[in-house]
């Protein structure tokens, strides 16, 4: 049985990554080495792909993959409990992700002079990332190195190790462009904050870095959505993402932060949804490969029957 994050109430595992509203406590723990994921890797970024004790491990090469979709992207289709494709044309979907680097290196102080440690997977200042999210059209991922190809409807959030020994960053991606043929990819990042000072570290000896983030979004039909450019009138969309960051001991570092995304999810199709995890380098200049251990949980909760907003909800009366 796979490990899951436990909330109040009974847990029933579907094994397919999507649960009905009556089974809303289910999480899926991603195992990219279990044979159910497809890898798109135009730059041959990844090697040594495995899963050890539930933790995914990859070796990332030295190529720069700063568009995220040009890294090594593992993806799989989200299915209903009966194995059928998830159709979100008029059914609300809740999306949650939890991304964790359990064995990353860390350093306290701007130059790591106060204290340092960790298992170094990844090492500090290694310019690598782990980003996870959803998309509708994986066939538009780049087929060859340097190809100007990307999914039309995609959204993701994760962790990046830049060239600062003291900090991790969040890294995120969306495509809310309206130009033909597929809009435009937008990525952004910012520091998650410095590791505690030497005094804070000495006082508790545990909070050394922000090595995990979680994010939540709601995908639903938006009758007010315009039809500008490639956008479809009234199509489903994610209006905003709520995300949080955590210390390496699990303590929440901040209150939830809102990211307004206005991300469409209907410009290619509404009868298929895919979950994806990308591993790569966010900056050029890496001198050697780096091993990254990551743990990703996701929860896709969909209306199990009826329509939204006026139809039967599928909940017990």
N, C-alpha and C positions, 0 to 999 in steps of 0.2 A: 504494500500500500504506500502511496506517495505521501510525503510529508506535507501538511497544509497549515496555514495560519488559522488559529482557532478563534472564533467569536462565540458569543452566547448562542445556545440552541443546538439542536442536533445537526450532524453533518452527514450528508449523503453524497457519495462520489458518483458523478456521471462518467468520468474518464474522457470526456470529449471537450472540456473547456467552456461549456455553456450550461447554465442552469436556469430553471424556471423561477418565477418569483416565489414559489412555495419552497424552493431549495436554495435560497439566496445566500447560504453560508459557504458554498463550495468555492474553493480556489484550485487552480491547476498549477503544479510546479513544473516549469519547463525543463525538459531533458533533451537537449539538441542532439544527443547521440543515440536516441532510442529508435531511429529509423523512420520516424513519422514526419520529420522536418525536411524541407527542400532547402538546399544551400545555393544562393546566387553569389558568386565571388569573382567578378571580372578581373580583378587585379591579383588573383591568387594570394589574397591577404592572409588567409587562415591555414594553419596546419595543426597537427596534434589535437584534433577535436575529440574530446572525451567527456565523460561524466563520472566523477569519483565521489561516492557517498552522497549523491544528490546534488553535488556542486559541479556546474559546467566548467570546463577548462579548454582554452584555446591558446595557441601560439600565434601572435600577430607579427607580421613582417614589418618592413621599414617603409613601405609605400605610404604616401599621404592620401587618406580617404576622407577628406573634410566635408564631403557632401552627405555623409552618413549612408545614403543609399548605394554608394560605390564601395562600401566596406564589404565584409563577409556577412551577408544577410540570410539568416535562417528564418523560414516562414512556413506556416501551415494554415489550412482552412479551419475556421471555427464552424462547428457543426451542432445541430440540435441533438437532443438526447437520442432520437431515433436514427441518427446518422444523416439526416437530410441537411441541405445547405441552409444557413441562417439568412432569412429574407427580412430585411429591416425597412422595407418600403414604407410601412405605416405602423411599425411596432417599435416602441422605445427600447433602447439598449443601454445598460450601464456598463462602463468599462473601468477597470481598476488594475493597476500594475504596481509591483513592488520590486525594485532593482537593488541588489546588494553586492558589494565587493567584500567578502568575508576575510580575505587574506591579503589585502593590499598593504604596501609599505606605508610608513608614516614618519613624520618628523615634527618636532615641536621647536618653535623659533624660526625666524625667517631663513636661517641657513642650516637648520637641523642641529644646531650646536647644543641645545638643551637636552634633548633626548630623541631617540629614533628607534624604530623597531618594525614589527610586522613580518610577515612571511615574504613580502616582495612580489606578490602576484596580483596586481602589477607593482612594479617598483615606482618610487616617487619620480616625478618629472618625466614620465615615460610617454606622454602625449597620446595616450590611448583612450578608448571610450567603450561603454556598453549602453546602448539605447534600445528601448523596446516600445512597441506600439501596435497600431492597427492600420490596415490599408485594404483597398478593394481590388487593385489591379497589379499583382506581382509580375504579370507578363511585361509590364513596362519598366521593370528594373533594368539597369544597363546590362546588355548582353556581352559587351567587350570592354576592355580597358579604355577609358577616356570617352566612351560613347555618351552623347547628350540625350540620355533616356532616364525617365524617372516616373514613379507612379503619379497619377492624377489626384487621387484622394488618399492622403497619408497623414498620419499624426503620430508623434513619438516623443519620448522624454527619457533622459537617463543621466549617467555620470561620466565625466571626462577627467582624466589626469593630464593637466597641462605641464608646462616646464617650471612650475613652482613647487618646490619640495614640500611646502607647507599646506597647500590647498588642493581640494578637488573643485570641479566646476559642474554645474548642471549643463546639459547639452540637449537641445530640442529641435524638432523639425516639423514643418507643416507645408502644405501647398494650397494657398488661398489665392493664387494668381488666376486671372480670368482669360488670358490670351490663349489662342489656339497654338498647338493642338492639345497641350496637357497642362496649361498653367505654368507655374514656376515654383521651384523649391526654395524655401527660406529656412535657414538654420540660424540659431543664436545660442549664446552661452554666457555665463557669468559665474563669478566665484561663489561657491557655497559658503565662504567665510573662512577666516584663518583658524587654524587649530588653536586651542586654548594657549594662553601664555605659560611660561615655565612655572609660574606660581600656581596657576589653576591646575596644571598637570601634576605638580608635586602634592597638591592638597588631596587629590582623589586617585591619581595614578591610573585613570581609565579612559578619560575622554581625550582622544588624540586626533581625531579627524571626523569629517562627515563622509561616511562610506556607504550611505544608502539613501534612496529617495523613494517616495511613493506618489502616484498621481491618479486622479479620478476624473472621468468625463461622462457626459450624458449625450447620447446620440439619439436624435428624434426628428421627425418630420417638422419642417418649418414652413408653414403656409405663407409666411410673409417674405420668404427668400426670393430675391429678384432673379431675373434671367440674363444678367449682364454677361457678355462674352460666352464662354463655354458653360457657365452656370445654368442649372435647370431650375425653372420656377417652382418654388415650393418643395424642393428636394430636402432629404434629411441632412442635418448638419450638427456639428458640435460647436456650441457657442463659446464655451470657456473650459479651461482645465484648472483644477485645483490641485496643488502639489505641496509636499512637505519634505523636509530634510531631517536626518537623524545623525546623532553621534554614533561612534562605533560601539558604544555600549547599549544602543537602542533608544536612548533618551531623545525625545523630539527637540530639535534645535530651534524651531520657529513655529509660529502659527501658520495655518494654511495660506498659501499665496495663490492669487488668481492670475491666470494668463488668458487673455481674450484672444481666441484663435479664429472664430468664424470659419471653421473648416468644413467644406462641403463633403458629403459622402453619397453622391448619386450621379456624378457626372459620367461615370463609366457603367456602373451597375449598382443595384440595390439588393441583389439576390445572393451575394457572396461577400463574406468578410474574412480577412486573414489577420492573424497575429504574427508579429515579426520581431526579431532581435538582431541588431547589427553590432558587429565588433570591428574596430579599425583604429586608425591613427588620425587624430584631429589636427595635427600639425606636421609639417615637413621637418626633416633634419634628424630623424631617429637614426641612431648609429647601429643599433642591433635589434634583433627580435625581442619580444617580451611575452611572458606567460601571464594570462589573466584568468583568475577564478571568478565566476559570477553566479549568482543565484537569482532567478527571476520567477516570481509568482504572478499569475494574472487571473482575473475573474471577469467573465463576460456574462451578464445577466440580462436575458431577453424576455419580453412578454411572450407567454407560451401559446396564446390563442387570442382570437378576437382582433379588434383593430383599435387604434388610438386616434383621437382621444375619447370618442363617444361610444365605442363598441364594448363588448364583453371583455373584461380584463383577464380572465383566467383564474382570478382569485376566488376562493370559496365564498359563497353568498352568506 
